[in-house]
Each structure stands twice: as C-alpha cells, then as structure tokens.
Amino acid sequence: MEKRVAALPVSDSKKLLRIDFDIFDGARGRAMLEAAVANDPKLMRDWFLNTLDGAIFEFAFDPDLERSSTGVSLQAPPNQAAQPAVKTEE
C-alpha cells in the first residue's frame, strides 16, 4: 500500500486522500458493499487497493485531474487550505 500511496501525484504540501462514495453504483458499488459487509479484511483491502490503482493510473495520464472516475481525489487538509503557504528563508 505504501508504494501505491507514494505513486499518487502530490505537490510540496500534504494532501488528504478522499474517496467519494456517491458514484458507486453498479458493479463498483456492489463490490464495495460486499467487501464492507463480508467482515473480511482482505476483501476490503483488495477493494481499496483496486480503487486506488485505478486512480493512480488516471492521475498519471492527467496530472491536472481533480477526481478520478473511481471517486478518488487529493485535497489539501482543511486547515492548510485556509492558510497561504509560508516560506522561510534559510
């Protein structure tokens, strides 16, 4: 999982990984629901990693993409979004 997270496009600031569940209809939604209610950690991990892999692929081809077709987006943390970046001189 660490390799997949490291493959996500990030800038100099920290980002939050967000998965929107509002687009999970059809097969994607059934797979998520099955993983969630199966009480099987491996099944849930596999679903999460497959979702993340799809997003990494899309972000690799379009670095300006805000949200993947699997519902994954990278956002600045709320406290970071409200404050401008501060640079210090050394």
Phi and psi restraints in degrees (value plus and minus 20) as a CYANA .aco file:
   2 GLU   PHI     -79.2   -39.2
   2 GLU   PSI     -58.7   -18.7
   3 LYS   PHI     -85.3   -45.3
   3 LYS   PSI     -57.6   -17.6
   4 ARG   PHI     -89.0   -49.0
   4 ARG   PSI     -62.8   -22.8
   5 VAL   PHI     -85.0   -45.0
   5 VAL   PSI     -58.7   -18.7
   6 ALA   PHI     -85.6   -45.6
   6 ALA   PSI     -44.6    -4.6
   7 ALA   PHI    -100.1   -60.1
   7 ALA   PSI     -31.5     8.5
   8 LEU   PHI     -90.2   -50.2
   8 LEU   PSI     123.3   163.3
   9 PRO   PHI     -92.8   -52.8
   9 PRO   PSI     105.3   145.3
  10 VAL   PHI    -156.0  -116.0
  10 VAL   PSI     132.9   172.9
  11 SER   PHI    -114.0   -74.0
  11 SER   PSI    -178.6  -138.6
  12 ASP   PHI     -91.9   -51.9
  12 ASP   PSI     -35.5     4.5
  13 SER   PHI    -118.7   -78.7
  13 SER   PSI     144.1   184.1
  14 LYS   PHI     -94.9   -54.9
  14 LYS   PSI     127.8   167.8
  15 LYS   PHI    -148.7  -108.7
  15 LYS   PSI     134.0   174.0
  16 LEU   PHI    -121.9   -81.9
  16 LEU   PSI     114.4   154.4
  17 LEU   PHI    -105.8   -65.8
  17 LEU   PSI     107.5   147.5
  18 ARG   PHI    -148.3  -108.3
  18 ARG   PSI     115.9   155.9
  19 ILE   PHI    -139.0   -99.0
  19 ILE   PSI      96.7   136.7
  20 ASP   PHI    -104.0   -64.0
  20 ASP   PSI     105.9   145.9
  21 PHE   PHI    -112.4   -72.4
  21 PHE   PSI     -21.4    18.6
  22 ASP   PHI     -91.8   -51.8
  22 ASP   PSI     -35.7     4.3
  23 ILE   PHI    -118.1   -78.1
  23 ILE   PSI     -15.3    24.7
  24 PHE   PHI    -106.1   -66.1
  24 PHE   PSI      64.9   104.9
  25 ASP   PHI    -141.5  -101.5
  25 ASP   PSI     146.3   186.3
  26 GLY   PHI      48.8    88.8
  26 GLY   PSI    -163.7  -123.7
  27 ALA   PHI     -82.8   -42.8
  27 ALA   PSI     -59.4   -19.4
  28 ARG   PHI     -83.7   -43.7
  28 ARG   PSI     -61.8   -21.8
  29 GLY   PHI     -87.8   -47.8
  29 GLY   PSI     -60.6   -20.6
  30 ARG   PHI     -84.0   -44.0
  30 ARG   PSI     -60.0   -20.0
  31 ALA   PHI     -84.6   -44.6
  31 ALA   PSI     -60.6   -20.6
  32 MET   PHI     -86.7   -46.7
  32 MET   PSI     -64.0   -24.0
  33 LEU   PHI     -83.8   -43.8
  33 LEU   PSI     -63.0   -23.0
  34 GLU   PHI     -80.6   -40.6
  34 GLU   PSI     -64.2   -24.2
  35 ALA   PHI     -84.9   -44.9
  35 ALA   PSI     -58.4   -18.4
  36 ALA   PHI     -89.9   -49.9
  36 ALA   PSI     -58.6   -18.6
  37 VAL   PHI    -113.8   -73.8
  37 VAL   PSI     -27.2    12.8
  38 ALA   PHI     -96.4   -56.4
  38 ALA   PSI     -33.9     6.1
  39 ASN   PHI      36.9    76.9
  39 ASN   PSI      17.9    57.9
  40 ASP   PHI    -143.8  -103.8
  40 ASP   PSI      83.2   123.2
  41 PRO   PHI     -77.8   -37.8
  41 PRO   PSI     -54.7   -14.7
  42 LYS   PHI     -86.2   -46.2
  42 LYS   PSI     -61.4   -21.4
  43 LEU   PHI     -83.9   -43.9
  43 LEU   PSI     -61.9   -21.9
  44 MET   PHI     -87.1   -47.1
  44 MET   PSI     -61.4   -21.4
  45 ARG   PHI     -82.0   -42.0
  45 ARG   PSI     -64.1   -24.1
  46 ASP   PHI     -81.9   -41.9
  46 ASP   PSI     -61.0   -21.0
  47 TRP   PHI     -82.7   -42.7
  47 TRP   PSI     -66.0   -26.0
  48 PHE   PHI     -81.8   -41.8
  48 PHE   PSI     -65.6   -25.6
  49 LEU   PHI     -86.8   -46.8
  49 LEU   PSI     -57.2   -17.2
  50 ASN   PHI     -84.0   -44.0
  50 ASN   PSI     -60.7   -20.7
  51 THR   PHI     -83.9   -43.9
  51 THR   PSI     -64.0   -24.0
  52 LEU   PHI     -85.8   -45.8
  52 LEU   PSI     -60.5   -20.5
  53 ASP   PHI     -80.1   -40.1
  53 ASP   PSI     -62.0   -22.0
  54 GLY   PHI     -82.0   -42.0
  54 GLY   PSI     -60.6   -20.6
  55 ALA   PHI     -87.9   -47.9
  55 ALA   PSI     -62.0   -22.0
  56 ILE   PHI     -79.6   -39.6
  56 ILE   PSI     -62.7   -22.7
  57 PHE   PHI     -80.3   -40.3
  57 PHE   PSI     -66.9   -26.9
  58 GLU   PHI     -86.5   -46.5
  58 GLU   PSI     -62.1   -22.1
  59 PHE   PHI     -85.4   -45.4
  59 PHE   PSI     -50.9   -10.9
  60 ALA   PHI     -85.7   -45.7
  60 ALA   PSI     -55.6   -15.6
  61 PHE   PHI    -105.6   -65.6
  61 PHE   PSI     -42.9    -2.9
  62 ASP   PHI    -160.0  -120.0
  62 ASP   PSI      66.3   106.3
  63 PRO   PHI     -81.1   -41.1
  63 PRO   PSI     -39.9     0.1
  64 ASP   PHI    -107.4   -67.4
  64 ASP   PSI     -21.1    18.9
  65 LEU   PHI     -81.9   -41.9
  65 LEU   PSI     112.8   152.8
  66 GLU   PHI    -111.2   -71.2
  66 GLU   PSI     -51.1   -11.1
  67 ARG   PHI    -169.0  -129.0
  67 ARG   PSI     111.8   151.8
  68 SER   PHI     -98.4   -58.4
  68 SER   PSI     148.8   188.8
  69 SER   PHI     -89.1   -49.1
  69 SER   PSI     -35.0     5.0
  70 THR   PHI    -111.7   -71.7
  70 THR   PSI     -14.7    25.3
  71 GLY   PHI      69.1   109.1
  71 GLY   PSI     -12.4    27.6
  72 VAL   PHI    -109.1   -69.1
  72 VAL   PSI     114.1   154.1
  73 SER   PHI    -160.5  -120.5
  73 SER   PSI     138.6   178.6
  74 LEU   PHI    -134.3   -94.3
  74 LEU   PSI     107.0   147.0
  75 GLN   PHI    -152.5  -112.5
  75 GLN   PSI     131.2   171.2
  76 ALA   PHI     -89.2   -49.2
  76 ALA   PSI     124.4   164.4
  77 PRO   PHI     -78.1   -38.1
  77 PRO   PSI     130.6   170.6
  78 PRO   PHI     -73.2   -33.2
  78 PRO   PSI     -63.8   -23.8
  79 ASN   PHI     -90.1   -50.1
  79 ASN   PSI     -47.5    -7.5
  80 GLN   PHI     -99.2   -59.2
  80 GLN   PSI     -53.4   -13.4
  81 ALA   PHI     -87.5   -47.5
  81 ALA   PSI     -52.3   -12.3
  82 ALA   PHI    -100.0   -60.0
  82 ALA   PSI     -41.2    -1.2
  83 GLN   PHI    -128.7   -88.7
  83 GLN   PSI     118.9   158.9
  84 PRO   PHI     -91.4   -51.4
  84 PRO   PSI     133.1   173.1
  85 ALA   PHI     -86.4   -46.4
  85 ALA   PSI     117.7   157.7
  86 VAL   PHI    -130.4   -90.4
  86 VAL   PSI     105.4   145.4
  87 LYS   PHI    -127.0   -87.0
  87 LYS   PSI     117.9   157.9
  88 THR   PHI    -129.9   -89.9
  88 THR   PSI     124.0   164.0
  89 GLU   PHI    -113.3   -73.3
  89 GLU   PSI     120.3   160.3
